[in-house]
Amino acid sequence: MKFKGYIYQFIRFAFIVLMFYAAIHKLMDFTQFYNDLLNSPLFGNKHLARFVSAFVPIVELAIAGLLISAKYKEFAMYLVSGLMLLFSLYIIWIMKFSADMPCSCGGIINNLTWQEHLLFNTGFLLLGILGIYIQTKKQRKFYKE
C-alpha cells in the first residue's frame, strides 16, 4: 500500500471512531441530547427534536458501518463528508443566531467553544474531502490501465 493508501485508511479510521463515539455518546445520554435539541432555536419543536435526536445517532452508526465495509467505503466517505458539512453549517447558524446555546454533541467535544467546534468540524470536513480526492484519483488510475 502506498503512502496515499495509508492516508486514506487513517481518514477512514478517524471517521469510524468519530461516528461511533458521537453516536454512542448521544444514545447513552439520549435525554440530554433530546433536551439540547429541544432548546435549540432550530429544532425547538418537540416532534422535530424527537425525530432528530433519534435519527442522527442512527445515521452516524450507519455511516460508521458503511465506512468499515469494503464494498461501501467510497460511498460512505461522501456521506460522512456531507454530514460534517451539515454539522458545520449548523454550527455557523448557531454562532450567528444563538451563540449562548450549549453544544449537544457530548463527550470531550462538548467542552469546545463554538469556534473551536467549527474548526474541529472543518478539519474533519477537509479530511473527508481529501479522502474523496484520494479515492477518486485511485479509481481514475485504475480505469486508465
N, C-alpha and C positions, 0 to 999 in steps of 0.2 A: 504494500500500500504506500502510495506516495504521500508527500507532505500535505497536499490539499485533502487527501483522503482522511488523514489524521485530524485535520482541522474540522472537516465535515462531521466526523464521528464525535469530536468534542462538542460541537454545536448541538448535535442530536442529543447527546448525553445531558448537556446542560439544560436543554428544554424538557427532556424527560423528567429530570429531577425537579425543575421548577414547576412543571404542570402537576406532578404527583404531590409535591409539597403543598402547593396552593390549594389543590382540590381537597386533600386530606384535612388540611387545617380548616377550611371552610366547613367541611362536613362534621368535623369534631366539635366546632364551635358554631353550629348552624344557627342557633338562636341569635347570637351576637351578629353574625353575618346578615341575617334577615333584618334585624333591628337597625343595623347601619344602613342598609339599603332603604329601609322604610323611612329613615330620617334624611335620606338624600333628596334634594330637590328634583332630581331627575327620575328617581324610582319611588317617590313618596306614596304612590298608590299601593294599598296593601296587596292587591291582586298581582300587580306588576312586580312588586318586591318579592312576593312569594314565588312567582314564576322564575325570576332572575336568580334568586338565591338557590333554587333547585337546579336550574338549567346550567349555570356557569360551572359548578364543580363537575357535573356530568360531562360537559364539553371538554373540560380540562383533562379529565380521566380518559375520555375517548381519544383525544389528541395524543396524550402520552402513549396510549396503547398503539395507535397508528404509527407513532414515531419508532416504537420498538419493532413493529412489523417490517420485515424486509420488503414485502410487496407494496405497502402503502406509505413508506417513509418519505418519498418525494412529495406526495400529496399532502402529507401531514406537515411538511415544512412550510407549505403555502398556508395551511390552516393556522398553524401556530404563529406565523408572522402576521397574518390578518388579525388574529386575536390580540396580539401585542399592539398592533396599530389601534384597534378599538379601545383597548385599555388606556393607551397613551392619549387618545382623543378624549376619553372620559376624564382623565386627569387634567388635561388642558381646560376642559369645560368646568371642572370643579375649581381650578385655580382662578378662572375668570369670574365665576358667578357665586362661588360658595367656599372660599378658602379656609374657613374655620371648621369645616366638616371633618370628622375623624375618618381615617382610612379604614376600609372594610376588608383589607387584604389579610391581616392577621400575621402572626409569627414575627420573625425579625423584620420583615418588610414593613410591618405596621409601625415600627419605630422611625421610619424615614419621614422627612418632611415631604410635602407635595412636590417641591422642586427636586429633591433627591429621588423621589419615586419616579418622576418623569425621566430623569437621567438614567435610572435603572432600567425602566421600560424601553427607553430609546436605545440603550446599549443592547438589550436583547432583540429589539426590532432590527437593529443593524446586523446582529449575528444571524438572524433569520434571513435577511436579505443576502448576506454573504453565503449562507448555506444554500439558498436557492441558486445563486450565481454559480457556486461550485458544482452543484448537481446538474444544472443545465449545460454548463461548459463540458462536463464529463459526458453527458448524453450526446451533445453535438459531436464530440470527438469520436464517440462510439459509432454514430451513424455515418460518419465520413469514411470510416475504414471499410 
